Amino acid sequence: MKVNKRLKGKNIVITGASGGIGEQMALKAAQNGANIALLARREPNLLAIQHRIEQQFSVRVLVFSVDISKRAEVEKAFTAIFSKLGSVDVLVNNAGFGVFDEAHQASWKDIEGMFQVNVLGLISCTQFVIPHMKERGSGHIINIASQAGKLATPKSSVYAATKHAVLGFTNSVRMELSRDGIYVTAVNPGPIATNFFEIADQSGSYVKSIQKLMLDPEKVASTITKAMFTNKREINLPKWMNVGSVLYALFPRMVERVGKKAFFKK
């Protein structure tokens, strides 16, 4: 079913596209006639998605095996994208990962990795598309943040810090580009049923406690795809969880006290 006719003939770049909502967004955007550039480290997964899209839809699909944390690899990929597609109409910064540990137990490798991918990689990709979008006077940058960027909880201190950074960057860039006809959207999902938790929650205890509340990646992807080329400031999923984030911004002490038991379920 068509979800966004504005995407027909547009060029969309998706990072972290080898699975989860990245893969689902690629499928839905292609269904609406968009050409897709898929970026991720797992090349076999990307090639499988490329084959699936090309079998179903008459669009161009480019794949790039890229470690988003490596600036040189990102530059090489975007140089090729502009050479082959000519422009980028939508950039979805979806690549990211988390490791849930208390602050004093988090390994420095994991800390650096989360900031390199979740923050610096996102900024790097954004820097490569902004000049071209400004020159054309149009475009849409969609950054996948998290409800953790609005309401941090125990064992997510570093991950939440990266998503706070993503929101800060997104809000600033939105204002910077508001005069150029470029939309900038932050997406703040709660837990999604993807392989994210294979790394983030290796014990499986957190997933077990929230399994019934986890979001369907296809539905999340559909919501994001529908919002492409609309001036949407934020997408918060699920809506009831965002109520908690709003309450926290207004009454932080109360939320920390009332929610303490639930927050420690990670």
Secondary structure, 3 states (H helix, E strand, C coil): CCCCHHHCCCEEEEECCCCHHHHHHHHHHHHCCCEEEEEECCHHHHHHHHHHHHHHCCCCEEEEECCCCCHHHHHHHHHHHHHHHCCCCEEEECCCCCCCCCCCCCCHHHHHHHHHHHHHHHHHHHHHHHHHHHHHCCEEEEEECCHHHCCCCCCCHHHHHHHHHHHHHHHHHHHHHCCCCEEEEEEEECCECCCHHHHHCCCCHHHHHHHHHCECHHHHHHHHHHHCCCCCCEEEECHHHHHHHHHHHHCHHHHHHHCHHHHCCC
